[in-house]
Amino acid sequence: MNKEHFRNKVMGLVKWVLPFYLLTFLPLSVSAQKFALIDMEYILKNIPAYERANEQLSQVSKQWQAEVDALTTEAQTLYKNYQNEVVFLSKEQKKQRQDAIVEKEKQAADLKKQYFGPEGELFKKRTALMSPIQEEIYNAVKDIADLRGYQLVLDRASDVGIIFGSPKIDISSEILRKLGY
C-alpha cells in the first residue's frame, strides 16, 4: 500500500511539473529560428558568367574527348589490321604489333585520365571557372542571412529532403538582385 501511495504522489507531481516545465523552459531553448530557402539552379541559370563557363567547359570537353577518341580509333585500327595479318606475321612481328596496340590503348587511357580523371584538366578548369561564381553567391547568401538573421539557408534544388518550402521564405530573387542580375 505504501508503494502505491508513493507512486500516486510521484505521478501527480509529474502531471503538474512536466507541463509547467514544457511551457516555461522549452520556448527558451527553441528560440525563434529563422530559415530561408534558395533555388541554386534558378540563381545559376540567371547568371550569364555561369552559362558562359558551362559553354566553355562543354567545348573543351568535346575537344578533349575527340583527342581520346582518335587514339582509341587508332588502337582499334591497329588491332583489326593485326587480326587480318596475324597468320602472315612472324613471332617477332606479332610481338611488335601487340606491343604497338597495347601502347596505343595505354596512351588513350592515360590521356582520358589526364583530361577527365578526378584531378584531371577538366576538374581543374571547372574549379577555376566556377569557384569565383560560387564564392560570389555564397557571400551574397551570407550577407542576406546576416542582415535578416537567418540561422539556416537551404538549397531547395539539392533535394535534401525538403518536401515543401513556402515561397515566402525563398530568397533566390533577392540573391540575384544583390549580385546585380
C-alpha positions in Angstrom: 0.0 0.0 0.0 2.9 2.3 0.8 4.4 1.8 -2.7 1.2 2.6 -4.4 0.7 5.7 -2.4 4.2 6.9 -3.2 3.6 6.1 -6.9 0.4 8.1 -7.0 2.2 11.1 -5.4 5.0 10.9 -8.0 2.5 10.6 -10.9 0.6 13.6 -9.5 3.7 15.6 -9.3 4.8 14.6 -12.8 1.3 15.7 -14.1 1.9 19.2 -12.8 5.7 19.6 -13.1 6.1 18.3 -16.7 3.6 20.7 -18.3 4.9 23.6 -16.3 8.5 22.7 -17.4 7.4 22.4 -21.0 5.5 25.6 -21.1 8.2 27.6 -19.2 11.6 26.4 -20.4 11.0 24.8 -23.8 10.3 28.1 -25.6 13.6 29.4 -24.3 15.6 26.6 -25.8 13.7 26.7 -29.1 14.1 30.4 -29.7 12.6 31.8 -32.9 15.0 30.5 -35.5 14.6 31.9 -39.0 15.1 29.8 -42.1 15.3 30.7 -45.8 15.4 28.7 -49.0 17.3 29.4 -52.2 17.0 27.7 -55.5 20.6 27.3 -56.7 19.5 26.1 -60.2 17.4 29.3 -60.7 20.2 31.5 -59.4 22.8 29.9 -61.7 20.6 30.0 -64.7 20.2 33.7 -64.3 24.0 34.4 -64.1 25.5 34.9 -67.6 29.0 34.1 -66.4 27.8 30.7 -65.3 26.3 30.0 -68.7 29.5 31.2 -70.4 31.6 29.0 -68.2 29.4 26.0 -68.9 29.7 26.6 -72.6 33.4 26.9 -72.4 33.7 23.7 -70.4 31.5 21.9 -72.9 33.6 23.0 -75.8 36.9 22.0 -74.1 35.4 18.7 -73.1 34.3 17.9 -76.7 37.7 18.8 -78.0 39.5 16.6 -75.4 37.0 13.7 -76.0 37.8 13.9 -79.7 41.5 13.5 -78.9 40.8 10.5 -76.8 38.5 9.0 -79.4 41.2 9.5 -82.1 43.7 7.5 -80.1 41.1 4.8 -79.3 40.2 4.6 -83.0 43.9 4.2 -83.9 44.2 1.4 -81.4 41.1 -0.3 -82.8 42.5 0.1 -86.4 45.9 -1.4 -85.3 44.0 -4.3 -83.7 41.9 -5.0 -86.8 44.9 -4.9 -89.1 46.7 -7.2 -86.7 43.8 -9.7 -86.8 43.8 -9.6 -90.6 47.5 -10.1 -91.0 48.3 -12.4 -87.9 48.7 -15.5 -90.0 51.3 -13.9 -92.2 53.4 -12.4 -89.4 56.5 -13.9 -87.7 56.6 -14.3 -84.0 58.7 -11.2 -83.7 56.3 -9.2 -85.9 53.3 -10.4 -83.8 55.0 -9.2 -80.6 55.8 -5.8 -82.2 52.2 -5.3 -83.3 50.7 -6.4 -80.0 53.1 -4.0 -78.2 52.0 -1.2 -80.5 48.3 -1.9 -79.9 48.8 -2.1 -76.1 50.9 1.1 -76.2 48.2 3.0 -78.2 45.5 1.8 -75.8 47.6 2.9 -72.8 48.1 6.3 -74.5 44.3 6.7 -74.9 43.7 5.6 -71.3 46.4 8.0 -70.0 45.0 10.9 -72.0 41.5 10.2 -70.8 42.7 10.2 -67.2 44.7 13.3 -67.8 41.7 15.2 -69.1 38.7 13.6 -67.3 40.2 12.0 -64.2 39.3 13.0 -60.6 42.2 15.5 -60.6 42.2 16.0 -64.4 42.3 19.1 -66.5 38.5 19.3 -66.8 38.2 19.2 -63.0 40.8 22.0 -62.7 39.2 24.1 -65.4 35.7 23.7 -63.8 37.1 24.7 -60.4 38.9 27.7 -61.9 35.7 28.9 -63.7 33.1 28.0 -61.2 34.8 28.8 -57.9 34.5 32.6 -58.3 30.8 32.4 -59.2 30.1 30.1 -56.3 32.0 32.3 -53.9 30.1 35.3 -55.0 26.8 33.6 -54.5 27.9 32.3 -51.1 28.9 35.8 -50.0 25.6 37.2 -51.1 23.7 34.5 -49.3 25.8 35.1 -46.2 25.3 38.9 -46.3 21.5 38.5 -46.6 21.4 35.8 -43.9 23.4 38.1 -41.6 21.2 41.1 -42.4 17.9 39.2 -41.9 19.0 37.0 -39.1 18.7 33.6 -40.8 20.3 30.8 -38.9 19.9 28.3 -41.8 19.6 28.7 -45.6 18.7 25.5 -47.5 19.0 24.9 -51.2 15.7 23.6 -52.5 17.3 22.4 -55.7 19.5 19.9 -54.0 16.7 17.6 -53.0 17.9 17.0 -49.5 14.5 16.0 -48.2 12.6 19.3 -48.5 9.1 18.2 -49.1 7.6 21.7 -49.0 9.1 25.2 -48.9 6.9 28.2 -48.7 7.7 30.7 -51.5 7.6 33.4 -48.7 10.9 32.2 -47.4 12.6 31.7 -50.8 15.3 34.4 -51.2 16.6 33.4 -54.6 15.5 36.6 -56.4 16.9 38.7 -53.6 20.3 36.9 -54.0 20.2 37.6 -57.8 19.4 41.3 -57.1 22.3 41.5 -54.6 24.6 40.0 -57.3 23.3 42.6 -59.8 21.3 40.4 -62.1 
